[in-house]
Amino acid sequence: MVVGRRRPEPVPDHGSGISIGGANNAPLQNVVGQNNSHIHQSASVQGTVDVDAVRGLLAAFRADVDRNAVDLQNVTVLRAMADSVDTSLATPDAPQVGTLRGIAQALPALVVDTAVQQGGEALANAIGGLLS
């Protein structure tokens, strides 16, 4: 007679690791796998960022906000900030530095612990890189 715990059978068709999609240096990435929790990612902007890169992140951020609008408390403010960034980037001579700087500083606090945190922080970092 064998006494003790029985080993659970491994769950078939599931990998034991995680897969991180996208370039390793990209500001937005997808993490897929089992039991993913407490995953944090940060991206730092090195060098200068061009306006097209900020526009791309802005489009991704807007899509995230639209997808998660029901769960966001500050959805109106986030949309207004996105509109302000878009308007500022459309300025023919140079972006409105004061407006962009204020958004880059305020946005991370507004998206903390939300479904749009990663995109909001990436956008704020890119705006900061654009201004440097």
Backbone as ProteinMPNN parsed JSONL, in Angstrom:
{"seq_chain_A": "MVVGRRRPEPVPDHGSGISIGGANNAPLQNVVGQNNSHIHQSASVQGTVDVDAVRGLLAAFRADVDRNAVDLQNVTVLRAMADSVDTSLATPDAPQVGTLRGIAQALPALVVDTAVQQGGEALANAIGGLLS", "coords_chain_A": {"N_chain_A": [[0.846, -1.158, 0.0], [0.547, 2.201, -0.81], [1.261, 5.214, 0.686], [0.49, 8.599, 0.851], [0.557, 11.618, -1.081], [-0.935, 11.85, -4.248], [0.56, 12.503, -7.301], [-0.411, 15.18, -9.324], [-1.666, 14.912, -12.642], [0.008, 16.236, -15.49], [-1.275, 19.053, -17.241], [-2.406, 18.65, -20.438], [-1.361, 20.012, -23.641], [-0.601, 22.615, -22.922], [1.799, 25.088, -22.609], [4.66, 25.599, -20.529], [5.859, 27.993, -20.259], [6.004, 31.548, -20.951], [4.904, 33.666, -23.575], [6.046, 36.425, -25.187], [4.841, 38.806, -27.203], [5.74, 40.797, -30.057], [8.331, 43.269, -30.657], [11.202, 43.178, -28.575], [11.938, 45.63, -27.653], [9.779, 47.219, -27.955], [7.171, 49.527, -27.042], [4.619, 48.505, -26.488], [3.459, 45.327, -25.761], [2.302, 41.925, -26.027], [1.421, 39.501, -23.64], [1.284, 36.081, -23.285], [0.178, 33.095, -21.822], [0.08, 30.63, -19.168], [-1.353, 31.274, -15.978], [-0.554, 33.989, -15.63], [0.402, 36.736, -13.84], [0.878, 39.78, -12.097], [2.528, 41.101, -13.959], [4.725, 43.357, -15.168], [5.741, 46.044, -17.178], [8.068, 48.259, -18.484], [9.031, 51.015, -20.444], [11.654, 52.838, -21.714], [12.395, 55.896, -23.229], [14.788, 56.372, -25.561], [16.995, 58.582, -26.997], [15.69, 60.589, -29.667], [12.209, 60.948, -30.439], [10.052, 60.573, -33.155], [7.329, 62.435, -34.671], [5.544, 60.778, -36.027], [5.807, 58.328, -34.708], [4.715, 58.961, -32.221], [2.123, 59.534, -33.033], [1.321, 56.996, -33.884], [1.343, 55.567, -31.43], [-0.577, 57.076, -30.157], [-2.869, 56.472, -31.66], [-3.11, 53.738, -31.031], [-3.528, 53.964, -28.274], [-5.959, 55.363, -28.192], [-7.634, 53.414, -29.325], [-7.463, 51.451, -27.333], [-8.664, 52.833, -25.21], [-11.259, 53.175, -26.242], [-12.05, 50.486, -26.443], [-12.1, 49.74, -23.769], [-13.795, 51.483, -22.491], [-16.089, 51.253, -20.867], [-15.158, 50.359, -18.425], [-13.533, 52.368, -17.482], [-12.94, 55.101, -15.364], [-12.167, 57.704, -15.95], [-12.755, 58.221, -18.634], [-13.695, 60.306, -20.307], [-11.872, 62.373, -19.814], [-9.505, 61.129, -20.641], [-10.007, 60.775, -23.361], [-10.226, 63.469, -24.115], [-7.616, 64.322, -23.597], [-6.243, 62.804, -25.501], [-7.299, 63.945, -27.817], [-6.243, 66.532, -27.515], [-3.499, 66.01, -27.745], [-3.421, 65.147, -30.385], [-4.307, 67.471, -31.725], [-2.258, 69.23, -30.998], [-0.041, 68.01, -32.206], [-0.685, 68.451, -34.81], [-0.087, 71.048, -35.304], [1.372, 73.295, -37.509], [4.069, 74.42, -37.456], [5.473, 73.715, -35.015], [4.959, 71.368, -32.369], [2.689, 72.061, -29.64], [4.342, 72.737, -26.965], [3.958, 73.17, -24.164], [1.354, 72.17, -23.671], [1.664, 69.475, -24.451], [3.673, 68.662, -22.66], [2.354, 68.887, -20.189], [0.359, 66.931, -20.521], [1.946, 64.637, -20.798], [2.96, 64.48, -18.24], [0.67, 64.198, -16.624], [-0.817, 62.03, -17.599], [0.192, 59.321, -16.909], [-0.616, 59.049, -14.177], [-3.373, 59.083, -14.4], [-3.99, 56.724, -15.697], [-3.117, 54.653, -14.142], [-3.313, 51.391, -12.798], [-5.353, 50.588, -14.556], [-6.984, 49.198, -17.47], [-5.811, 50.419, -19.593], [-3.317, 51.219, -18.895], [-0.7, 50.468, -19.763], [-0.588, 51.354, -22.458], [-1.105, 54.083, -22.071], [1.073, 54.908, -20.501], [3.137, 54.359, -22.29], [2.535, 56.157, -24.328], [2.81, 58.593, -22.933], [5.566, 58.446, -22.324], [6.612, 58.51, -24.925], [5.78, 61.027, -25.771], [7.26, 62.582, -24.002], [9.814, 61.909, -24.972], [9.627, 63.049, -27.484], [9.63, 65.721, -26.857], [12.142, 66.099, -25.829]], "CA_chain_A": [[0.0, 0.0, 0.0], [1.32, 3.434, -0.92], [0.642, 6.287, 1.442], [1.008, 9.903, 0.455], [-0.221, 12.345, -2.079], [-0.786, 11.451, -5.631], [0.998, 13.604, -8.146], [-1.405, 15.516, -10.345], [-1.229, 14.727, -14.024], [0.207, 17.518, -16.172], [-2.343, 19.456, -18.134], [-1.894, 18.55, -21.797], [-1.529, 21.103, -24.603], [-0.282, 23.927, -22.382], [3.218, 25.285, -22.383], [4.984, 26.005, -19.164], [6.468, 29.317, -20.267], [5.181, 32.627, -21.463], [5.312, 34.174, -24.869], [5.892, 37.874, -25.25], [4.764, 39.172, -28.612], [6.261, 42.108, -30.432], [9.763, 43.461, -30.494], [11.56, 43.281, -27.163], [12.114, 47.023, -27.275], [8.557, 47.943, -28.273], [6.471, 49.999, -25.846], [3.44, 47.698, -26.237], [3.671, 43.922, -26.056], [1.284, 41.022, -25.52], [1.96, 38.375, -22.88], [0.356, 34.966, -23.36], [0.655, 31.926, -21.103], [-0.745, 30.214, -18.043], [-1.136, 31.858, -14.657], [0.181, 35.247, -15.706], [-0.045, 37.764, -12.921], [1.907, 40.722, -11.66], [3.455, 41.347, -15.063], [4.938, 44.783, -15.326], [6.673, 46.363, -18.244], [8.322, 49.674, -18.635], [9.819, 51.337, -21.624], [12.259, 54.158, -21.626], [12.641, 56.481, -24.533], [16.189, 56.728, -25.729], [17.131, 59.383, -28.205], [14.516, 61.38, -29.99], [11.045, 60.25, -30.965], [9.446, 61.409, -34.186], [5.896, 62.69, -34.548], [4.807, 59.612, -36.523], [5.803, 57.319, -33.645], [3.738, 59.407, -31.22], [0.788, 59.353, -33.632], [1.017, 55.564, -33.837], [0.991, 55.237, -30.046], [-1.834, 57.768, -29.873], [-3.936, 55.672, -32.271], [-3.248, 52.523, -30.225], [-4.101, 54.362, -26.992], [-7.382, 55.646, -28.428], [-8.322, 52.137, -29.519], [-7.556, 50.84, -26.0], [-9.662, 53.587, -24.44], [-12.573, 52.835, -26.779], [-12.333, 49.096, -26.1], [-12.268, 49.588, -22.318], [-14.499, 52.682, -22.012], [-17.068, 50.916, -19.819], [-14.467, 50.128, -17.16], [-12.661, 53.498, -17.149], [-13.602, 56.201, -14.667], [-11.773, 58.98, -16.542], [-12.769, 58.051, -20.084], [-13.865, 61.605, -20.96], [-10.604, 63.086, -19.68], [-8.515, 60.449, -21.479], [-10.316, 61.126, -24.76], [-9.876, 64.88, -24.311], [-6.15, 64.386, -23.673], [-5.864, 62.265, -26.814], [-7.633, 64.987, -28.793], [-5.272, 67.622, -27.34], [-2.228, 65.568, -28.328], [-3.613, 65.154, -31.833], [-4.337, 68.874, -32.153], [-0.926, 69.786, -30.807], [0.857, 67.443, -33.22], [-1.085, 68.982, -36.108], [0.402, 72.42, -35.43], [2.295, 73.247, -38.647], [5.474, 74.737, -37.19], [6.011, 72.885, -33.928], [3.919, 70.98, -31.406], [2.496, 72.934, -28.486], [5.186, 72.094, -25.96], [3.35, 73.24, -22.831], [0.228, 71.232, -23.629], [2.186, 68.107, -24.49], [4.396, 68.381, -21.414], [1.34, 68.675, -19.152], [-0.275, 65.633, -20.753], [2.947, 63.602, -20.503], [3.101, 64.385, -16.788], [-0.588, 63.822, -15.976], [-1.393, 60.792, -18.126], [0.473, 58.094, -16.143], [-1.418, 58.983, -12.949], [-4.77, 58.826, -14.756], [-4.18, 55.369, -16.217], [-2.568, 53.658, -13.226], [-4.215, 50.301, -12.414], [-6.469, 50.444, -15.492], [-6.691, 48.36, -18.63], [-5.079, 51.214, -20.585], [-2.103, 51.723, -18.252], [0.485, 50.243, -20.581], [-0.641, 52.259, -23.601], [-1.013, 55.466, -21.594], [2.457, 55.176, -20.101], [3.961, 54.374, -23.508], [2.256, 57.427, -24.998], [3.442, 59.645, -22.133], [7.019, 58.35, -22.534], [6.921, 58.951, -26.278], [5.619, 62.487, -25.807], [8.458, 63.096, -23.335], [10.92, 61.763, -25.899], [9.43, 64.026, -28.556], [9.949, 67.051, -26.344], [13.542, 66.221, -25.391]], "C_chain_A": [[0.903, 1.238, 0.0], [0.562, 4.54, -0.19], [1.274, 7.597, 0.992], [0.106, 10.543, -0.581], [0.07, 11.814, -3.467], [-0.37, 12.669, -6.444], [-0.072, 13.922, -9.177], [-0.807, 15.316, -11.74], [-1.015, 16.093, -14.663], [-0.94, 17.801, -17.127], [-1.79, 19.425, -19.556], [-2.157, 19.817, -22.603], [-1.287, 22.488, -24.025], [1.211, 24.013, -22.161], [3.469, 25.754, -20.97], [5.555, 27.408, -19.113], [5.487, 30.374, -20.715], [5.729, 33.036, -22.814], [5.043, 35.665, -24.878], [5.954, 38.267, -26.71], [5.302, 40.566, -28.859], [7.753, 42.177, -30.234], [10.075, 43.651, -29.013], [11.753, 44.724, -26.724], [10.878, 47.857, -27.585], [7.848, 48.389, -27.0], [5.22, 49.185, -25.513], [3.721, 46.264, -26.645], [2.527, 43.115, -25.465], [1.963, 39.878, -24.786], [0.9, 37.294, -22.865], [0.954, 33.787, -22.612], [-0.295, 31.595, -19.973], [-0.362, 30.977, -16.789], [-0.279, 33.118, -14.698], [-0.419, 36.23, -14.712], [1.149, 38.616, -12.536], [2.976, 40.931, -12.738], [3.535, 42.852, -15.249], [5.945, 44.996, -16.439], [6.86, 47.86, -18.258], [9.176, 49.865, -19.872], [10.408, 52.712, -21.425], [12.562, 54.625, -23.032], [14.095, 56.902, -24.595], [16.324, 57.475, -27.04], [15.864, 60.174, -28.44], [13.431, 60.502, -30.585], [10.442, 61.149, -32.026], [7.929, 61.482, -34.009], [5.091, 61.481, -35.004], [4.74, 58.501, -35.475], [4.781, 57.689, -32.571], [2.324, 59.228, -31.759], [0.375, 57.882, -33.626], [0.607, 55.119, -32.444], [-0.331, 55.887, -29.647], [-3.014, 56.98, -30.443], [-4.179, 54.393, -31.466], [-3.902, 52.839, -28.875], [-5.594, 54.645, -27.143], [-8.185, 54.358, -28.595], [-8.497, 51.417, -28.18], [-8.631, 51.52, -25.155], [-11.064, 53.232, -24.928], [-12.99, 51.422, -26.392], [-12.692, 48.93, -24.621], [-13.069, 50.73, -21.689], [-15.444, 52.389, -20.853], [-16.4, 50.809, -18.455], [-13.604, 51.305, -16.701], [-13.448, 54.618, -16.486], [-13.347, 57.542, -15.358], [-11.811, 58.954, -18.059], [-12.899, 59.384, -20.817], [-12.561, 62.395, -20.937], [-9.545, 62.46, -20.593], [-8.751, 60.753, -22.956], [-9.962, 62.58, -25.056], [-8.359, 65.057, -24.412], [-5.663, 63.883, -25.031], [-6.156, 63.284, -27.904], [-6.646, 66.148, -28.722], [-3.92, 67.258, -27.932], [-2.319, 65.629, -29.838], [-3.596, 66.575, -32.381], [-2.959, 69.502, -32.066], [0.049, 69.28, -31.868], [0.541, 67.972, -34.609], [-0.636, 70.417, -36.325], [1.499, 72.44, -36.486], [3.772, 73.456, -38.29], [6.097, 73.811, -36.16], [4.866, 72.513, -32.994], [3.843, 71.969, -30.241], [3.157, 72.278, -27.28], [4.53, 72.079, -24.587], [2.204, 72.25, -22.67], [0.719, 69.794, -23.576], [2.905, 67.74, -23.2], [3.415, 68.102, -20.274], [0.655, 67.329, -19.283], [0.689, 64.505, -20.402], [3.115, 63.418, -18.997], [1.842, 63.839, -16.12], [-1.1, 62.439, -16.384], [-1.059, 59.536, -17.317], [-0.362, 57.961, -14.869], [-2.88, 58.659, -13.256], [-5.022, 57.39, -15.212], [-3.678, 54.271, -15.283], [-3.655, 52.667, -12.805], [-5.471, 50.217, -13.286], [-6.037, 49.55, -16.643], [-5.88, 49.103, -19.688], [-3.759, 51.765, -20.02], [-0.882, 51.611, -19.162], [0.523, 51.212, -21.769], [-0.504, 53.715, -23.193], [0.401, 55.832, -21.186], [3.386, 55.22, -21.316], [3.768, 55.685, -24.262], [2.926, 58.576, -24.25], [4.962, 59.638, -22.309], [7.414, 58.847, -23.927], [6.783, 60.462, -26.413], [6.831, 63.134, -25.13], [9.685, 63.007, -24.235], [10.846, 62.745, -27.057], [9.867, 65.41, -28.121], [11.421, 67.214, -25.971], [14.478, 66.47, -26.555]], "O_chain_A": [[1.896, 1.297, 0.726], [-0.626, 4.762, -0.426], [2.485, 7.663, 0.78], [-0.973, 10.041, -0.896], [1.182, 11.393, -3.785], [-0.922, 13.755, -6.263], [-0.586, 13.017, -9.835], [0.385, 15.524, -11.97], [-1.784, 17.019, -14.403], [-1.499, 16.89, -17.739], [-0.807, 20.104, -19.85], [-3.059, 20.593, -22.287], [-1.746, 23.467, -24.612], [1.815, 23.107, -21.588], [2.564, 26.253, -20.302], [5.72, 27.963, -18.027], [4.289, 30.121, -20.84], [6.887, 32.774, -23.138], [3.926, 36.105, -24.604], [6.975, 38.09, -27.375], [5.312, 41.409, -27.962], [8.366, 41.249, -29.706], [9.274, 44.233, -28.282], [11.731, 45.007, -25.526], [10.925, 49.083, -27.487], [7.916, 47.698, -25.983], [4.797, 49.174, -24.357], [4.175, 46.014, -27.761], [1.863, 43.554, -24.526], [2.968, 39.345, -25.256], [-0.243, 37.541, -22.483], [2.144, 33.511, -22.764], [-1.352, 32.21, -19.838], [0.809, 31.287, -16.568], [0.625, 33.283, -13.879], [-1.616, 36.513, -14.751], [2.298, 38.186, -12.649], [4.173, 40.936, -12.451], [2.525, 43.524, -15.46], [6.883, 44.217, -16.609], [5.914, 48.625, -18.065], [9.936, 48.985, -20.277], [9.716, 53.642, -21.01], [12.937, 53.841, -23.903], [14.565, 57.693, -23.777], [15.817, 57.034, -28.071], [15.07, 60.396, -27.526], [13.707, 59.449, -31.159], [10.331, 62.359, -31.824], [7.336, 60.684, -33.284], [4.049, 61.187, -34.418], [3.727, 57.811, -35.367], [4.063, 56.824, -32.07], [1.426, 58.816, -31.025], [-0.79, 57.563, -33.388], [-0.364, 54.379, -32.287], [-1.109, 55.31, -28.887], [-4.043, 56.838, -29.782], [-5.327, 54.008, -31.246], [-4.732, 52.07, -28.391], [-6.398, 54.216, -26.315], [-9.289, 54.234, -28.063], [-9.553, 50.84, -27.918], [-9.409, 50.854, -24.471], [-11.963, 53.011, -24.116], [-14.149, 51.186, -26.051], [-13.501, 48.07, -24.27], [-13.019, 50.919, -20.474], [-15.576, 53.211, -19.946], [-17.012, 51.135, -17.437], [-13.002, 51.239, -15.63], [-14.494, 55.033, -16.985], [-14.213, 58.418, -15.351], [-10.986, 59.597, -18.708], [-12.267, 59.569, -21.857], [-12.191, 63.016, -21.934], [-8.78, 63.174, -21.241], [-7.801, 60.963, -23.71], [-9.452, 62.886, -26.133], [-7.876, 65.851, -25.219], [-4.769, 64.478, -25.634], [-5.349, 63.467, -28.816], [-6.255, 66.692, -29.755], [-3.264, 68.097, -28.55], [-1.399, 66.107, -30.501], [-2.943, 66.848, -33.388], [-2.546, 70.228, -32.97], [0.872, 70.045, -32.369], [1.398, 67.948, -35.493], [-0.79, 70.95, -37.424], [2.465, 71.684, -36.379], [4.631, 72.727, -38.785], [7.132, 73.195, -36.413], [3.908, 73.272, -32.85], [4.828, 72.629, -29.91], [2.593, 71.377, -26.66], [4.552, 71.049, -23.912], [2.102, 71.571, -21.649], [0.254, 68.996, -22.762], [2.759, 66.623, -22.704], [3.626, 67.182, -19.484], [0.396, 66.658, -18.285], [0.291, 63.523, -19.775], [3.385, 62.309, -18.535], [1.938, 63.091, -15.146], [-1.746, 61.757, -15.588], [-1.962, 58.741, -17.056], [-0.773, 56.854, -14.522], [-3.552, 58.023, -12.444], [-6.146, 56.898, -15.121], [-3.8, 53.087, -15.597], [-4.78, 53.061, -12.496], [-6.533, 49.82, -12.806], [-4.865, 49.195, -16.766], [-5.32, 48.477, -20.588], [-3.16, 52.669, -20.603], [-0.121, 52.568, -19.306], [1.559, 51.816, -22.046], [0.14, 54.498, -23.891], [0.878, 56.927, -21.482], [4.314, 56.027, -21.361], [4.73, 56.256, -24.775], [3.543, 59.441, -24.871], [5.579, 60.696, -22.43], [8.431, 59.523, -24.085], [7.583, 61.102, -27.095], [7.367, 64.123, -25.631], [10.504, 63.925, -24.261], [11.87, 63.217, -27.55], [10.409, 66.18, -28.914], [11.9, 68.338, -25.814], [15.687, 66.596, -26.359]]}, "name": "protein", "num_of_chains": 1, "seq": "MVVGRRRPEPVPDHGSGISIGGANNAPLQNVVGQNNSHIHQSASVQGTVDVDAVRGLLAAFRADVDRNAVDLQNVTVLRAMADSVDTSLATPDAPQVGTLRGIAQALPALVVDTAVQQGGEALANAIGGLLS"}
